Amino acid sequence: MKEKSNLLTEFEGQVNGHRDGHGFVVRDDGQSDVYLPPNEMRAVLHRDRVKVQIVRQDRRGRPEGRVTEILARSESPIIGRLLQESGVWLVAPEDRRYGQDVLIPKGGMGKAQPGQVVVVELTEPPALYGQPVGRIKEVLGEIDDPGMEIEIAVRKYGVPHEFSDAAQAQARALPDKVRPADKKHRIDLTDVPLVTIDGEDARDFDDAVYCEPAKVGRGKGWRLLVAIADVSHYVETGEAIDIDAYERATSVYFPRRVIPMLPEKLSNGLCSLNPEVERLCMVCDMLINAQGDIHAYQFYPAVMFSHGRLTYTEVAAILQNTRGHEAQQREALVPHLLNLHDVYRGLLEARKRRGAVDFETTETQIVCNEVGQIEKIVPRTRNDAHRLIEEAMLAANVCSAEFIQHGKHPGLFRVHEGPTPLKIDILRQYLKALALPYSVSDEPTPLEFQQIASATGDRPDALQIHQMLLRSMSQAIYSPNNEGHFGLAFEAYTHFTSPIRRYPDLLVHRVIKCVLGERKYSLPNLPTPGEAQLKLAKRLADRVKPPTEKPARAKKPNAELLAWQAAGLHCSANERRADEASRDVEAWLKCKYMREHLGEEFSGKVSAATSFGLFVTLDSMYVEGLVHITELGGEYYRFDEARQELRGERTGIRYALGTPVRVQVSRVDLDGRRIDFRLVREGEELVTRAPRDKKGGSAAAAGEGGSARVARKPKPKADEAGQSGPSGIWSGGKAAGKAAGRAGPKPTGKSRKGRR
C-alpha cells in the first residue's frame, strides 16, 4: 500500500542519463532513483533538473517515472566531435550519457573543422520531436592531439583551469624571494638542516623535516620538526588568488600535467621549499618519546633554508647502506636521516598500539613519452622513506587538530567515519563464507580490522581479503564537526601539511595563526554550495545513525558553523571532482594503450565479481577490463554476494577475487573508456587473432563498444544505475557476442602523501 501511495506523487531531482538511451532521476529526498524510459529522455538531457511523477512500478518493484516539468537546464558545456551526416552538421557528445547529438546550424560553426573536438553551448534545448541545437564556442583540436584527454576532462568535470585576470595580476606583483620585512616576528631556522623528501617527478615542495635526539621527560626521545610552506602569508582571505584557490579547492594531478590550486609563481616558486633558498614556513615542533607518543608540541612561524631536495629512492638507499654512493653524496645529512628513521620506528610502534589500519595495496604509475602516450605502467613501490614522511606528516596533522580543539576555534577536520551497518553485515558474510575465524563487532574499532589484515597477511588471497576490508569503509570528508578518523585511529585529525595544493590546509594554517595571536578567524563570504556539494550532502545524510531512546536536544547551528560546513562540503566535493577527472584521463590513456594490444593474450587475476561478469586485472600491465558473463561458457552462472564470486551451477566452476585467468583483449572503446576481454581456456586455440589497429579496431571489432571499468554497469536493465542485478544469467548461445560489458578501466591515481 505504501508503494501505491507514491504513484502519481511528484518529486524533484536531477536527471542522470545512460548511454543506452534511458535515464534515471536522482531524487532530492534521497529515495530510490526513478527510471525514465527512452521516450521520456527525448525532452531532457543529462544533469537537467526536473519534476517527475511516478506512474508505475516495474516487475521488480522499481519506480518508473514521467517528467512533468523541467525546472532548470544544466549549464555544463557539452564536449564532443563535430561530424557531418547527410549534409547536416552535428556534435556527437563525448559523454554518451547525453544520449542525443547536438545540431549545429551554419551560423554556429565558428572556425571548427570536421572531426575536431569542440565545446558546444546550447541555444535550443531538446524537445519531444526535436534534437537540441547549439553553437560552437571553443575548438579544442584534433582527437589525437597530445593532451586532448586532459582538455576534455577539465571541461567535462568543470575543473577550473584558467586563473582570473585579477589573480594573475596579483601573482605577478608578488616578490621573487623572501624580503627582510617578511622575516619579522619569525623564528630563524636557516641553520637547521631541514630537507624535503619527495618523488622524482615532484615539482612543488610544501614540507620539510628535521630530527635530532632529545630528552623527553626522564627518558630518551626525539625532537621532530615538520616545516610547511607558509602560503597564508602571501594568500590573504578574500583576495583574488584566494577566491580562485577556493573555487579549485585542490590541485588536480594528471600524467605529465598538473592543474595547480595556486598560480605557478607561488606553487613552484615563492611557496615551494626549493633547495638552498630562504622560504617562509609554519613549523610543528614536536617532542616524541621512545614509545612514539607525542609528549609536547608547539607551532610557530619561521624562516627556513632547505639543505637538500631528496627523493624517496635516494633516502631509502642511504638508510639501507650508510656507506654507499648515495650516502657519500649526502654525507652531511646522513646522521639527520638516521634520526628521522629512528623517530619513524617509534611512531610506527605507536601506530600499531593504536590499531590504525595499514593495508598493503598495489599502486601504479603511468609512464608517458614526450607526446603524452603511455610507454608502460609500473607498480609504485613504497619504501621506508615513503613511510617515514607519512608518519611525520600524520604526527603534524594530529597536533594541528588538537591545537585547534584546545584553542576552541572552529576549523575543518578530516573526518573518517566507521563502516555502516550494511557494510559491516556484508563483510561478516564474506568472512564467514571463507570460513575465516574472524568477524567484526556491531561497532568495530580500527584494531579489529588491522588484526584481520595481519592474521590473513600470509594467505594467497590476502590481497582480496584486504580489498574487502577497504570496501567496507567510508570515504573521508572535511567537516567542522570532529568525528575522529577511523582508519588512522585518531580522535581528532586534520590536514595541515599541503597548503600549496589543498585549500583545507590553507584554512588550518590561518586558524592556527589566529589561535597563536589570540584572534578569531572569519571565513570570507563563500559562494552558494553548488550541485556537487548538494549531492555530497545528501549522501552524507544517509550516514546519520538512528536516534537513541532519549536523544539529546541538538543545538541549532549558528551562521559561523554553517559557513564552515559549507566550506567542508565544497572542499570534499571538489576533491572528488579532481579524482574523477584524473581517473577519466587515465582511463582514456589506458584504452589508447590497449588498442595497441588488440587480439593479444595476457594472464591476470579476477579483481571483482559481479552479476554481469568478471573484472580482470592484467598481471604485467595493471590494466583492468571486463569479461562479460556471456563469455564464461554455456551454462548458468549465479553471483554469490557473500563470497563475491560467480559459480557455474552445472560444473561448479568458481570465479572469485584473486582467481588466476588468461584473457584475450577483444575490444577497446576509447570514447566509453572501456576494455573488453574474453576468457581463454587451457588448451583452446583461438581461430582468429584480431590484427593490431592503431585507430582502435580490427576486422571483427572496429567501431564496436567494449568494456573496462569506470563504475559503469552492463547493458541489462537490472544492473543499471546502482540497482541490484539478477543472481545469475545464462551464458553462451546467441546472446554471446551481442552483449558487451558496460564498464571501464580502473585507473589508479598518482600517489600523493598526506591524502588520508
C-alpha positions, 0 to 999 in steps of 0.5 A: 500500500505504501508503494501505491501511495507514491504513484502519481506523487511528484518529486524533484531531482536531477536527471542522470542519463545512460548511454543506452538511451534511458535515464534515471532521476536522482531524487532530492529526498534521497529515495530510490532513483526513478527510471525514465524510459527512452521516450521520456529522455527525448525532452531532457538531457543529462544533469537537467533538473526536473519534476517527475511523477511516478506512474508505475512500478516495474516487475521488480518493484522499481519506480518508473517515472514521467517528467512533468516539468523541467525546472532548470537546464544544466549549464555544463558545456557539452564536449564532443566531435563535430561530424557531418551526416547527410549534409547536416552538421552535428556534435556527437557528445563525448559523454554518451550519457547525453544520449542525443547529438547536438545540431549545429546550424551554419551560423554556429560553426565558428572556425571548427573543422570536421572531426575536431573536438569542440565545446558546444553551448546550447541555444535550443534545448531538446524537445519531444520531436526535436534534437537540441541545437547549439553553437560552437564556442571553443575548438579544442583540436584534433582527437589525437592531439597530445593532451586532448584527454586532459582538455576534455576532462577539465571541461567535462568535470568543470575543473577550473583551469584558467586563473582570473585576470585579477589573480594573475595580476596579483601573482605577478606583483608578488616578490621573487624571494623572501624580503627582510620585512617578511622575516619579522616576528619569525623564528630563524631556522636557516641553520637547521638542516631541514630537507624535503623528501619527495618523488622524482617527478615532484615539482612543488615542495610544501614540507620539510623535516628535521630530527635530532635526539632529545630528552623527553621527560626522564627518558630518551626521545626525539625532537621532530620538526615538520616545516610547511610552506607558509602560503597564508602569508602571501594568500590573504582571505578574500583576495583574488588568488584566494577566491580562485584557490577556493573555487579549485579547492585542490590541485588536480594531478594528471600524467605529465600535467598538473592543474595547480590550486595556486598560480605557478609563481607561488606553487613552484616558486615563492611557496615551494621549499626549493633547495638552498633558498630562504622560504617562509614556513609554519613549523610543528615542533614536536617532542616524541618519546621512545614509545612514539607518543607525542609528549609536547608540541608547539607551532610557530612561524619561521624562516627556513633554508632547505639543505637538500631536495631528496627523493624517496629512492635516494633516502631509502638507499642511504638508510639501507647502506650508510656507506654507499654512493648515495650516502657519500653524496649526502654525507652531511645529512646522513646522521639527520636521516638516521634520526628521522628513521629512528623517530619513524620506528617509534611512531610506527610502534605507536601506530600499531598500539593504536590499531590504525589500519595499514593495508598493503595495496598495489599502486601504479604509475603511468609512464608517458613519452614526450607526446603524452602516450603511455610507454608502460605502467609500473607498480609504485613501490613504497619504501621506508622513506615513503613511510617515514614522511607519512608518519611525520606528516600524520604526527603534524596533522594530529597536533594541528587538530588538537591545537585547534580543539584546545584553542576552541576555534572552529576549523575543518577536520578530516573526518573518517567515519566507521563502516555502516551497518550494511557494510559491516553485515556484508563483510561478516558474510564474506568472512564467514563464507571463507570460513575465516575465524574472524568477524567484526563487532556491531561497532568495530574499532580500527584494531579489529580490522588491522588484526584481520589484515595481519592474521590473513597477511600470509594467505594467497588471497590476502590481497582480496581479503584486504580489498574487502576490508577497504570496501567496507569503509567510508570515504573521508570528508572535511567537516567542522564537526570532529568525528575522529578518523577511523582508519588512522585511529585518531580522535581528532585529525586534520590536514595541515601539511599541503597548503600549496595544493589543498585549500583545507590546509590553507584554512588550518594554517590561518586558524592556527595563526589566529589561535597563536595571536589570540584572534578569531578567524572569519571565513570570507563570504563563500559562494552558494554550495553548488550541485556537487556539494548538494549531492555530497550532502545528501549522501552524507545524510544517509550516514546519520545513525538512528536516534537513541531512546532519549536523544539529546536536544541538538543545538541549532547551528549558528551562521559561523558553523554553517559557513564552515560546513559549507566550506567542508562540503565544497572542499570534499566535493571538489576533491572528488571532482579532481579524482574523477577527472584524473581517473577519466584521463587515465582511463582514456590513456589506458584504452589508447594503450590497449588498442595497441594490444588488440587480439593479444593474450595476457594472464591476470587475476579476477579483481571483482565479481559481479552479476554481469561478469568478471573484472580482470586485472592484467598481471604485467600491465595493471590494466583492468577490463571486463569479461562479460558473463556471456563469455564464461561458457554455456551454462548458468552462472549465479553471483554469490554476494557473500563470497563475491564470486560467480559459480557455474551451477552445472560444473561448479566452476568458481570465479572469485577475487584473486582467481588466476585467468588468461584473457584475450583483449577483444575490444577497446572503446576509447570514447566509453573508456572501456576494455573488453576481454574474453576468457581463454581456456587451457588448451583452446586455440583461438581461430582468429587473432584480431590484427593490431589497429592503431585507430582502435579496431580490427576486422571483427571489432572496429567501431564496436563498444567494449568494456573496462571499468569506470563504475559503469554497469552492463547493458541489462536493465537490472544492473543499471544505475546502482540497482541490484542485478539478477543472481545469475544469467545464462551464458553462451548461445546467441546472446554471446557476442551481442552483449558487451560489458558496460564498464571501464578501466580502473585507473589508479591515481598518482600517489600523493602523501598526506591524502588520508 
